[in-house]
């Protein structure tokens, strides 16, 4: 989450768009983590692991979050590129 926040804050854009992208992105990352934990809880309570027994869910989650953060950053760049930034602000 801190890497995503650093990317958003380092990109030159208006503060409103930075704050909006930061809040929306952090909420999306937190929701992804909640879905991971919920999925693990369902797998644990049902005992139906299957192939997931041999999958490292932590590394898989990290890969998914990095890809999602990159895509959200690309969306932020495309959206904020059309808006001009005042150098005096």
C-alpha positions as CSV (number, residue, x, y, z in Angstrom):
1,X,0.0,0.0,0.0
2,X,2.8,2.4,0.7
3,X,4.4,1.8,-2.7
4,X,1.1,2.6,-4.3
5,X,0.7,5.8,-2.2
6,X,4.3,6.8,-3.1
7,X,3.5,6.4,-6.8
8,X,0.4,8.4,-6.7
9,X,1.9,11.2,-4.6
10,X,5.0,11.4,-6.8
11,X,3.1,11.9,-10.0
12,X,2.4,15.6,-10.8
13,X,-1.3,16.1,-10.7
14,X,-3.8,18.2,-8.9
15,X,-4.3,17.4,-5.3
16,X,-7.9,16.5,-5.7
17,X,-7.1,13.8,-8.2
18,X,-4.2,12.6,-6.2
19,X,-6.4,12.3,-3.1
20,X,-9.2,10.6,-5.0
21,X,-6.8,8.1,-6.6
22,X,-5.1,7.5,-3.3
23,X,-8.4,6.8,-1.3
24,X,-9.9,4.7,-4.1
25,X,-6.8,2.6,-4.6
26,X,-6.2,2.0,-0.9
27,X,-9.9,0.9,-0.5
28,X,-9.5,-1.4,-3.5
29,X,-6.3,-3.0,-2.0
30,X,-8.0,-3.4,1.4
31,X,-11.0,-5.0,-0.3
32,X,-8.7,-7.4,-2.2
33,X,-7.1,-8.4,1.2
34,X,-10.6,-9.0,2.7
35,X,-11.6,-11.2,-0.2
36,X,-8.4,-13.2,0.2
37,X,-9.0,-13.7,3.9
38,X,-12.6,-14.6,3.3
39,X,-11.6,-17.1,0.7
40,X,-9.1,-18.7,3.0
41,X,-11.7,-18.9,5.7
42,X,-14.2,-20.6,3.4
43,X,-11.5,-23.1,2.3
44,X,-10.5,-23.8,5.9
45,X,-14.0,-24.3,7.2
46,X,-15.1,-26.5,4.3
47,X,-11.9,-28.5,4.3
48,X,-12.1,-28.6,0.5
49,X,-8.5,-27.5,-0.3
50,X,-7.9,-29.3,-3.5
51,X,-4.9,-27.8,-5.3
52,X,-5.0,-24.7,-3.1
53,X,-3.3,-26.8,-0.4
54,X,0.0,-26.5,-2.3
55,X,-0.3,-22.8,-3.3
56,X,1.4,-20.1,-1.4
57,X,-1.5,-17.7,-1.0
58,X,0.7,-14.9,0.4
59,X,2.9,-14.7,-2.7
60,X,0.0,-15.1,-5.0
61,X,-1.8,-12.3,-3.2
62,X,1.3,-10.0,-3.5
63,X,1.4,-10.6,-7.2
64,X,-2.2,-9.8,-7.6
65,X,-2.0,-6.6,-5.6
66,X,1.1,-5.4,-7.4
67,X,-0.6,-5.9,-10.8
68,X,-3.8,-4.2,-9.5
69,X,-1.8,-1.3,-8.1
70,X,0.1,-0.9,-11.4
71,X,-3.2,-0.9,-13.3
72,X,-4.7,1.7,-10.9
73,X,-1.6,3.9,-11.3
74,X,-1.9,3.7,-15.1
75,X,-5.5,4.7,-14.9
76,X,-4.5,7.6,-12.6
77,X,-1.9,8.7,-15.1
78,X,-4.3,8.6,-18.1
79,X,-7.0,10.5,-16.1
80,X,-4.7,13.1,-14.6
81,X,-2.7,13.6,-17.9
82,X,-5.6,15.5,-19.4
83,X,-5.7,17.9,-16.4
84,X,-3.2,20.7,-16.3
85,X,-1.2,21.2,-13.1
86,X,-0.5,24.7,-11.9
87,X,3.1,25.2,-11.1
88,X,2.3,27.8,-8.5
89,X,0.0,25.6,-6.5
